[in-house]
Each structure stands twice: as structure tokens, then as C-alpha cells.
Amino acid sequence: MTYLNLSSNDLKAGGAGAVGGALARMDKMTYLSLSHNDLKAGGVREVAAALRRMDKMTHLDLRHNNIEFDGARALATALGRMDKMTHLDLSHNDLGAGGAGILAGALGGMDKMTHLILNNNSLGRGGGEGVEALVPALQAMPALLLLELSGSGAFSAAIKASIAAAAAPAAKIFWPEGKT
């Protein structure tokens, strides 16, 4: 199996354990959507263990799962091995600046990334220092076409300039106040 969409199944952390066990045997998976399942950190930990084996993954959709900081930490270990990733949607998870910082290291190895969706994650808390941690990762994504940061709070002009300079020239960036 290469494609699996389990969106909106109310899996929560308990169901994620069962899904994670099944995913562990699906190392050829290229597309996985677990969006809208309220996985939270515990569910993401269960799924992340299986994701570590999925080095062929190109599309991962985990939006609307209340992942927050602890879930980002669990997810970062798996994402670090997914160097074929082109689409990653972590929108609406309240990752915060700390979560962005944790994920930044893992994202830096994703040089094939074309779509990075991080909107509505409170990345602008504290002026956006956490999103600034993404700068090195963005510099390592020459294929990036879309960076979605809308709904994430306010970023300082300096941080916005750093992000814009780091992103691939063809990338469209959606800021909290609109597209550039």
C-alpha cells in the first residue's frame, strides 16, 4: 500500500496506537493523511514510531491534531528520516514557537520539499523567534513553492525579512496578514 487516508476518523491517541502498529508494516507508503483525528502528543508518538520506517513518504498530512510542543518533539525524530518529502501539512496544531524550533532541524534535510503548510500554529508568539529557527531549513529547500504561515500571529519585520531571504526564489509565502 502506498496511499492511505484516515482523515476525520476520531482516532485520538488510543486509535493512533493501532494505526501505528499497522503502519509499521507499510514501509512503501508515499501518502498518509491522518488529519482531523485529535491525536495530540500521545497519538503522534504512536504514529511517529512507524513513520521512522517510511523513508519513501512524499506527502504527510497531520493538520488539526492538537500536536503542540510535545507532539512536535516526537514527530521531529521521524521527519528527520523522510528526505523524499515534498508536501507536509502541520497546520492548526498549536505548535508554538518552541515546536517550530524543534521541527526546524528535521526539516533541514528535506531538500525536495515543495509545500510546507504551518498556518494557524501560533508561531508568532514572542515576536516569532521560533519561526526564525526555520531559516536554515528553508535555505535547504530549493524546490519550495509554498510556505504557509498565515494565522500564526505577528512576526517582526526582521524575522519576515530573514524568512523571505531564506525561502526559494519561486516560493509564495502566506504571512499572517496576507500573501507575498
Salt bridges, closest charged atoms under 4 A:
ASP10 OD1 - LYS12 NZ 3.30
ASP38 OD2 - LYS12 NZ 3.64
ASP38 OD2 - LYS40 NZ 3.99
ASP55 OD1 - LYS56 NZ 3.62
ASP61 OD2 - ARG63 NE 2.82
ASP70 OD1 - ARG73 NH2 3.06
ASP83 OD1 - LYS84 NZ 3.71
ASP89 OD2 - ARG63 NE 3.56
ASP94 OD1 - ARG125 NH2 2.46
ASP111 OD1 - LYS112 NZ 3.49
GLU177 OE2 - LYS160 NZ 2.22
